[in-house]
């Protein structure tokens, strides 16, 4: 007998490649694992049973690129950008990321923890069960370690996957000394932060770190046992996507200025393209070359890029809708992008699908009034889709 059975789900989407949605589907859990996925009439008996009639079922959503741990506000910067100021110019003048760095350094652990818990609780209410969170708002050893240690706590509402992004911007104490900061990152900071992170990331772009810096930092991170990510080809083309693929990175993210050489390198390496439509929208940018990525067979993930400046987007469903409307993804590409492919981008292939060996995360939704119980309706109607039933690590979450 299983511990928990969720049955009679009107449309169950397992997100297994090529597998059709299951009508009147069921998922059973035992010992924190998925032990059955299939039609309700073949499901095992269970100690606890939940009725999913009239609802759409999906694996727990995966937000694979966020900057969720920070303090402070940048609403004034939003107004300045609306008035015509350039994002890179604001950063180079000490605003942007550096404004958030100042506030985060000054915040106590208690304040940062309260902010993080509130944000993650709101994400879980939308059915997100796994969230990647980058550092990069400390940029000194003390604050980067504080942030990573906070992420390592086991009491967060969702599964937190920590990424070290010490190479996010040049901190004020290293102004004009980028090579000294890169040396500091590689020789002093990295050895101490590596035990607390799963991955390392570098912001390779105009006003941040160049290709040579990026290669050095990523190679050092790989030697320290970390998986690799990279912010690539956002403001200017740098060659970072091709470098990421060459070094075995699981993803290259943003990609608005991606060229064919980068696409070919990513396709050859199986490197995931993480699409961030919130940042594209807020920065009034052009979309990445989706048709060329699709034609090359590059896997497409979608994330919020949640941060207080360039993508204050907390809703992964809104990001999925925007990816369709502003970038040209299909509904099925968007759904895979916020589930299974997002897990691949994190080097966590157990996330974002349902079946033996998958994470034991299931979320059920009701579609908007008058809409069929179909996942396509969730993508069409932008954002704010609350989880009606949420199972995380095989346990029914009452707060959902």
Beta strands, then each sheet from edge to edge (+ up, - down):
strand 1: 2-13
strand 2: 22-30
strand 3: 33-39
strand 4: 46-51
strand 5: 56-59
strand 6: 61-63
strand 7: 128-134
strand 8: 159-167
strand 9: 199-202
strand 10: 227-228
strand 11: 231-232
strand 12: 251-254
strand 13: 272-275
strand 14: 300-302
strand 15: 362-365
strand 16: 389-392
strand 17: 395-396
sheet 1: 3+ 2- 1+ 4+
sheet 2: 3+ 2- 1+ 5+ 15- 16+ 17-
sheet 3: 6+ 7+ 8+ 9+ 10+
sheet 4: 11+ 12+ 13+ 14+
end
